[in-house]
Amino acid sequence: MDDDLFVSEQAVERTVKLAGKSRSIWIREVSHTDWFKYAAIARADDLETQSGAQAFIVSKSLCEPDGKLALTLERAAQLKSHVLAALQTV
């Protein structure tokens, strides 16, 4: 199968407004498996599990310019709520 049918680890630069400043960030595509996990976390029956959904998807997509993931799940969970919400929309 052709490579364009698969998720790429290539980083794409985006500009996002965070804490009142325009900032350049790098993101990469999320695999179907990680997207499915995100959806399951977001639909979980308990609030404790649901509360980690945004941090999970950000930790799987925010990356360095070379495509290497930039944040662990634990670190992503420490982001301020308005920053995490903004990053999820990119």
Beta strands, then each sheet from edge to edge (+ up, - down):
strand 1: 12-18
strand 2: 21-27
strand 3: 62-63
sheet 1: 1+ 2- 3+
end
